[in-house]
Amino acid sequence: MDRVIDAGALRACMERIFEKEGFSSEDARAIADVLMQADLFGIESHGAQRLMTITGTSGRAA
């Protein structure tokens, strides 16, 4: 069963994680937007799941 997560909530969470990892607010927003676009276009391999690869973390910083 697929799980549905609100796109705005996921984007905000990713932005917080990127900021905590040292990215500027502007860069965090841009990266989160690109990852969200990939997910929304159905290209999940290049979407939010890339978070751990980009930050080198589990994504639990938020």
Secondary structure as GFF3:
##gff-version 3
##sequence-region A 1 62
A	DSSP	alpha_helix	7	20	.	.	.	ID=ss1
A	DSSP	alpha_helix	25	40	.	.	.	ID=ss2
A	DSSP	three_ten_helix	44	46	.	.	.	ID=ss3
A	DSSP	three_ten_helix	48	50	.	.	.	ID=ss4
A	DSSP	alpha_helix	51	55	.	.	.	ID=ss5
###
